[in-house]
Amino acid sequence: MNIKLKNKDNPISLSCGWCFMNSGFDMGIIEKINSGKQVKVDKIPKPSVEFVEEVKKESNKKTKPKEVNNGY
């Protein structure tokens, strides 16, 4: 999943120790989040919910309708 910082004026503390990856703590991820970038993570720790939000993929609603083969 991708996440981003909700408010650049309220960054995540680097000493928080929140782990966004199953592989363990990575300070680089917190630095990327605080810089305003979208970051791919494995999980969102519960205490961080007030700081970050999940970025949902936008569905492409302007697709062409499928052609129907009526057997003619």
N, C-alpha and C positions, 0 to 999 in steps of 0.2 A: 504494500500500500504506500501511497505517497502522502506526506504531510507537509504543512507549512506553518509558519508562525502566525498567530492570529493578529498580534499587535507588535509592531517593531519597537514601540516605546516600552514594552514589557517583555524583555528577552528572558530566556532560560538561563539560570545561574550555571556557570561552568562547574561549580562544586556540588551540584545537586546529586550527582551519581545515578541519574536515571538511565536505564538501559533500554535502548530502542531496538537493539539487534539481539537475536537469539545467541549469537556468537560471543556476546559480552559487551561491556562498556566501551564506547568509542567517543572521545571528546571531539573528534573531527565532525561527527554528525551534528552535535549540538552547535558547533561553530557555524556549520552550513545552515542549520535551521535559523540561527540568530541573524545570519546575513540576509535572510529573506528568500532563500532558495527553497524550491520543493525538493524534498529528500525522500528516497525510498527507504522504508524501514520495515522490520518484521512485526513490531508490536508498538502499542502506545501505552506507556505506564499510566496508571490511573491518576497519580498526582499531576501529570503533565497536561491533562485534558483542558485545564484553564488557559494554557499557553499555546497549544497547537490544535490544528484541525485537519481532518483527513480531506485530501483533494480527490474528489470523485471525477472519473472520466466522463466527459460530455458525450452523450450519444449523438450520433449523426442522424438527425430526424429528417434531413432533406435527401433521402435516398430515393432512387427511382423505383417505381412499383414493379414487382416481378411480373413477367409476361406469363400468361396462362396458356397452356397448350390444351386446346379443346379436342384435339384429334382430327382437325380438318386438314 
